[in-house]
Amino acid sequence: MKIAILGGTGEQGPGLALRWAMAGEEVIIGSRSQERAEKVAAELNAELGQARIRGLENPKAAEAAEIIALTVPYSAHLSTLESVKAQVQGKIFVDVSVPLDPDNPRRMKMPPAGSATEEAQAFLGPETKVVAAFQNVSSHLLRDPQHAVDCDVLVCGNDAEAKKTVMSLVAKMGLHAYDVGPAESARVVEGLTSILIRLNIRYKVKGAGIRLTGLPR
Amino acid sequence: MKIAILGGTGEQGPGLALRWAMAGEEVIIGSRSQERAEKVAAELNAELGQARIRGLENPKAAEAAEIIALTVPYSAHLSTLESVKAQVQGKIFVDVSVPLDPDNPRRMKMPPAGSATEEAQAFLGPETKVVAAFQNVSSHLLRDPQHAVDCDVLVCGNDAEAKKTVMSLVAKMGLHAYDVGPAESARVVEGLTSILIRLNIRYKVKGAGIRLTGLPR
């Protein structure tokens, strides 16, 4: 599948790109700057030992892909959505954003829509299937393919089929996904990230995560 | 330590009472009805094989205890707080409440304060140390002492010493507690419960829980 990762030069993007490319997916790193996108793509390809990742400006990346993931810092959430609104219509849009308080990343500052995911769904309109995923996965662990990621992926959104597609993309990375309900559940899923950041700071680690228990895997 | 469990005849109360009593704590089941409190206490004592648990009306239970836990359904949250406000002043108050949507327990219906925990802290005033805990632990597993509880306990609140005391009471049950920050974190911790309920329903199980990963235990 062709997957664009908008803001793919940031924290969470390169790790997702690398792990999807390793699983055989075709990945496009999106950025506001084509040059930066190409630079990160080249670095990741060098690491992979093959050219599975290319770099494009965000709107062109979204245009070229079937599935679009958004991994920008929350401050760029709405402006990035605006820049690709036309290109993502009818597609699956994976929102990885977390509305952290810019003054304190251990706190959330939820948008009026309730969560970034709900905000994206409202902004992009009903034709685009917004799915939340990967917010709780440590970018640090994700970026190091030698390292197992000890974290489940909570997936939510209003379109059941779109969630299934995203869950299969989670499985391709070797991670386990659980469908935790509609877009509204993203209030909790996004919020969990601030708690994991808080625990990372408190325990001086970089890979706090969660596992669900008592459920079939 | 003398622990009162208000609403202790309900879902989460008996399991907490049993496990604390097994760990040697002195437990008082609180209820609106003294008769009902005594009945549940007697049943639990029979199960324990010794009389470590007694039953009292909520205000008397709160009066007699050093630590007060609240396990009523959210619909009785404010009225129960009101009934024990005088008796809990200066003490540690463990809020286990979860503001589920009465029309759909897979959804949250958060109070204006942000969470039940913040509501309790605001209502009881600064002299009472409100700590959130145990919301994510399956009442089903908790109630069966033969069954290990595969779930971490996320503890939050604004008083660091009170959190430490509650965390030691979690440890006495054989569970692991993590301090996840101030009372505001309860928005996420309480919210997680609706997601676990959703997963219990979807997978037809009764014991979905969470574990934190990547952290020292």
Interface residues (C-beta under 8 A of the other chain):
Chain A: R106 R107 M108 S138 L141 D150 C151 L154 Y178 D179 V180 G181 E184 S185 R187 V188 V189 G191 L192 S194 I195 L196 R198 L199 R202 Y203 V205 K206 G207 A208 G209 I210 R211 L212 T213 G214 L215 P216
Chain B: R106 R107 M108 S138 L141 D150 C151 L154 Y178 D179 V180 G181 E184 S185 R187 V188 V189 G191 L192 S194 I195 L196 R198 L199 R202 Y203 V205 K206 G207 A208 G209 I210 R211 L212 T213 G214 L215 P216
